[in-house]
């Protein structure tokens, strides 16, 4: 029987936790460390499946909260799951909606049983229990499911966080028990990760992790970071977390981040990332390049006929000049957003490909230094 996750290589350079591995789902084999493009509503915004395929994208994200509201679980069930609905034959991970309950906190309230929330679309009221979150993701049919958790804002008072991680642990145990007592709907295996919390309190983060690793989840996610704390503090908490989390299971840092964040957190032992940054920034004309991020709408690019990234253009097929891209954005042409998104997603996936190669060759430190010397110049 194939293992769900296997570590392939640990970087032999002293002081590094960076590693490569492979996650095997029923839909794809995912090389790690991996960046997962965010497809909240069953689409990675402004990029087609064929471009994702060209970049060898093997996993994307969907969101339980948003998919529950639109198109709804009846439609997804009738379609035979999200894979069939969106015609995507690689892996899908679905977030449980916990972050949306945090970001839309004015519309929700929770208790021991779960979360009551009002739809941000029309105000309709719903109630998510840990069990219902699992049932919805069974219908969605994601390869990797996430449990219901409580994500708190930063900063939060310690007594509030202490109470919250206990609630999260109880919710996640209920998710796990319900997951084990129910079956897949579409004939392939689904996996369930945990999400540890604890805000920026090291002792509470440690307690949350220790409570959850006692349960046999298939992988473990670090939640509640990148919500306003200093980057250096996030890195320290990631380092703490990966020192406790099981080495034989994948480690997923949720909602992170910039290219710099990816390098820093791979160094600290993270295997999986997701973030809306490459697609969201693209929609605003922000382009990631080898020499840093640029605002393509700037007047200085009006007569700049070079590629946005000469070193990188062969990977993204980005054979359009900065002047042309600027023209598209200034003219509000949809193609500008599409091309910028293709470039940014490709940039992130190529970065991860190069990171994996550097780890395998025990050259991660040199690669990181070289990349950052150009990117942060």
Protein Blocks (a to p, Z undefined) as FASTA:
>chain_A
ZZfbdcfbdcfbghiabdcdddddfkbccdddddddddfkopaehiafklmmmnopabdc
ddfklmmmpgbjklmmmnopjklmnopabdcdddehlmmmmmmmmmgccdfklccdddfk
lopacdddfklmmmmmmmnopabdcdddddddddddfklmmmmmmmmmmmmmmmmmmmmm
pccfkopacddddddehijafklmmmmmmmmmmpccfbdcdehianopafklmmmmmmmm
mmmmcfkbccddehiacfklmmmmmmnopabdcdfklmmmmmnopacdfkopadfkbmkl
mmccbdfblmlmmmnopabcfklmmmmmmnopaklmmmmmmmmmmmmmmmmmmmmmmmmn
opmmmmmmmmmmmmmZZ
